Amino acid sequence: MAPILTQWTRLIRFVAAETAQIHIGQPVDPRLDVGLAAWNKQTIRVYEISGSTLDPASRVTSNILTVEKLLSPLSREEMKVVRCLGLNYSDHAAETKMAKPAAPNLFYKPLTSMIGPNAPIFIPKVAQPVEEHLSDYEVELTIVIGKAAKNVSEADALDYVLGYTGANDVSFRKHQRTTSQCGFSKGFDNTTPLGPVLVSHNAISNPQEIPLTCTLNGQVLQDSNTNDQIFNVRQTVSFLSQGTTLEPGSVILTGTPKGVGFARKPAIVLKNGDDCRVWLGHGIGTLINPVIEEGHHQAKL
């Protein structure tokens, strides 16, 4: 199977200042950290892309637009399913004193949990007080599938990948520990940031060499590399496709490295007014989100 060939290298989705409409495009500056620039309200100039995010034939035009509001690379309507791996980094397994899994540890997220750059992470009352419920951050490399994949081999798995982006798998550990399933504790509305940039798989030859960090209120708490994954991207895509079709627009969060808040002494939790930033290399950039607790005064955007 031939790999997906995109005409774009870095894709963003945004509201344009010129039209007040949603567009997709490629940043004019190939080195710009789009997420950081959007947060700092810098001018972001973009070559408009004609077509849709999931259409490999979409082409980069010469028409230049200005970003008014940065959105997640995929809308909720474009996402077919959100599947996630837990306990997929060796260093994270070690810090939690858990054995490495023999097979990928999987769960789903509802689409209503997904948000974009700069949008507030919303902690509901059912997950408060945060000191008891242990609201937590998790930087994750995220795969976007570009064509239907079923029963694919590890050797061919990357041929089905459209691109890579970032995510923050915000988690609530009290609920997570209550049952053997993670879906409830990691699936509250408006708690999972995705973005800021979708980088074509053509631009990332080896997804097992991507650095990734999480910074909370200026303090770097996670600092690792995807080379520490227990199940790499090839293995993950192949495993998830066995007997199950991964449709275009399927989103796969691939787990988080060490440094999570609940494993620290004392624990670190997300709370109202926090500034949480996850960063991934190879052009993905910084995904920034303030934290709001339901019933508290809103954090300033």
N, C-alpha and C positions, 0 to 999 in steps of 0.2 A: 504494500500500500504506500502510495506516494505521500510525503508530508504535505501539510497545508502551507500554501505560499500566499502570504499577504503582501499587499503593496505598501502597507504602513508598517512602521517599526514600533512606534509608541502611540497608543490611542487613548484619548480622553473623551469623556462625555460631559457636556456643559451647556449652560444657558448663555447665549451670545448677547453681548451688550447691543449689538447692531440690530438684532431682530426680536429679542425677548423670547426666542424659541430655543428648543433643545436641539443641539447638533452633536456630531462627533467630529474629531479632528486630530491632527498630529501637531504637537508643539513646534513652533518655528525654531526655537533653541533646543537642539538635541540634548544638551547637558542640563537643562533647567529641571530643578526639583519642583515639579508642578504643585504638589501638595503643600509644600512649605511656602511657595510663592503665593498660592491662593489664600492661605491663612494670613500671610503678611500683607494681603491686598495689593500685591504687585501686579503690574500689567502683564497679562499672559496672552501672547499672540499665537494663533493657531491656524494652520492650513486646514480648511474644511475638508472632510472626507465625504464623498458622495456614496451613499449606500447605507448599510447597517453594520453594527459591530460584528455580527455573526456571519456576514457574507464575505468570504475571502476575496471576492471580486471587487469589493469596495475600493475606490481609488482616491488617492490624495490629489486634491485640486490645487490650483494656484490662488484660490480665493482665501483671503486672510480675515479671520474673525477675532474678536476680543472676548475673553472669558469674563462673564458677569458673575456666574456661580458655577463652581465645580461640582459635578455629580459623580456617583459611582460609575465605573466603566460599563456596567450592565444595569439596565432597569430591572425591577422585580419581575416585570412581564417577560423579559428576555431570559431570565434564569429559569431553567427547567426544574432543577432540584439542587439543593445544597447538601452535600455529603461531607462528612468530617472524620478525620482520624484523631484519636486520642492516644496519648502515651507513645509518640512516634519519634522521640529523640532519646538517645542513650543517656545524655546528661540529665534530662528531665526525669527519666525513670529512676536514675540514681538518687536525685534530690528528693523524690517522693518515696524512696525505699520500696519501689515496686519492681517486680520482675519484668523483663522485656517480654512483650506479647509474642506468642508464636504465630499469630496472624493479625492483620490490621484490626484495631479496635474501632468500630464504626458507630456513628450516630448521624442523625439528620437535624437540620435546622429548618424551621418554617420561614417562608419568604418574608413574612412580616417582621422578622428579626433584623433584616438587612437594611443598612443605612450607608450613606456616602461620606466623603470627606467633609470635615467641619460640622457635620450634624451632631447634635448632642447624644451621647450614650445615656439612655433613660433608665434609671434604676427604679423599678416599680415598688410599691409598698410591700408586696409579698416577699421582696428580697431585702427588707429593712428590719432592724437597723443593720447597717453595712458591717459593723464590727462583729456582729453575730453571724451574718450570712456570708461573710468573706467574699465580697465582690472583687473579682480578679481580672487581670489583663493577660492576653496571650498573643504574641506576634506570630503570624503564620504565613508561609508561602501558599498561594492559592492558584490552583489550576483552573483554566477555563477550557472545556472541551469544544472543539470546532466542527466535528463531524461525527455521525453516529458510530459508536464503538461497541462491539459485542464480541466476546470471546477472543480478544486480541492478545497477542503474545507480548512478553516484556520487550522483545526485540523491536516490535512494531509500535509499541505504546505511544511514543512521542509523536508519531505521525498523526495522531488524533487530537493533539493539543493545539488549540488556537493561540494561547498565550498564557502569561503569568501575571498575577497582581498580588496585592497584599491584603491581609485581613487582621482584625483584632477579635479573637474569639473570647469575648467577655463572658465570664463564668461566675456562678454563684455557688460556692463550695458546700454550704450547708445543704441546699437542695440536692446537689450532686452526690453527696454522701448518703442521702436518705434512701436512694434506690440504686439499682445496678445500671440504670439507664441514664444517659446524660442529656437526652433531648429536652426535658423540662427545664433543667437548670441552665441550659445554654441557649434557650429558645425564646426568651421574653421579647416582646415587641421593641424594636428600635434599639437593639443592644449589640449588633454585630457590624462594625464598619468594614467596608470593602473599597479598595482602591489604593492610591489615586489614579495610577496609570496601568493600562493593560499593555504589557510588552510582548510583541510577537515572539513566538517560539523560534522564529528564524534568527532573532537577535540574541537568543540565549542558547548556545550550543550544548551547555551542560548545566541543567538545573540543580545539580548537586554541588555547586560552588557559589551559592548566593549568600552573602552575609545578611544578617537580620538582627534588629535591635528593638527594644521597647524602652521608652523614656517616660517617666511619670514625674511631672512638676520639675523637670530639669535634671532628674537623677536617672542615669542609665541603669536599668534593672535586669534587662536581658541583652545578651551580646553573644551571638553564636553564628553558626553557618549551617546551611542545609546538608553539608557533608556528614553531619552527625545523625541524620535521619535513620531510623531502624528499617523502614520500608521506603525505598527511594521512589521518585516520581514514576519511573517505568513500572516498578512493582505495584504501585498503588493503582495506576490506571488499568493495568492488566487484571489485577485482582477484582476490582470493582466491576469490570466488564464481563466477568465470567457468568454466563447465563442471564445477564442483565444488560439491556441496552442503555448506554450513556448517550443521551441525546445532545445535540449541539445546544450550548447554553448551560450544560451541567457545570456546577461550580464545586470544586473539591478543596477543602481546607486540609492542609497536610500535617497538622500538629505543631506543637510549640516546644522550644528549647527550655533549658533550665532558667531559673530566676523568677519564677512565678511568685505572687505575693503570699499565698497561703502556706508555702513551704519555708518561709522566712521566720526568724525568731527575733523580735516579735513579727507577727504577720503584717503585711502591708495590704491595705484595701483601697479600692476606688471609692471616692466619696464626692459629695456635692462640691462643685467648683474646681475639680481637678482638671489638669491638662494632660491628656494621654496621647502619646505619639509612638507609632510603630513605623520603622523604616526598613526597607529592603533595597539591596543594591541592584546593579545591572539595569538602572533606569526606571525602576518602579517608584522609588522615592518615599516621601514621608506622608503618612496618613494620620491626620491630627483630628482629635475629637475631644470636646469638653464633656464633663460628666455632670448630669443633673439627677438629683434624687426627687422622686415624685413627692409633692407636698412642700418642697423647699423652694426658695427663691431661685429662679433660673440663673444658670451660669451665663456670663457675658460671652457672646460669640465675636 
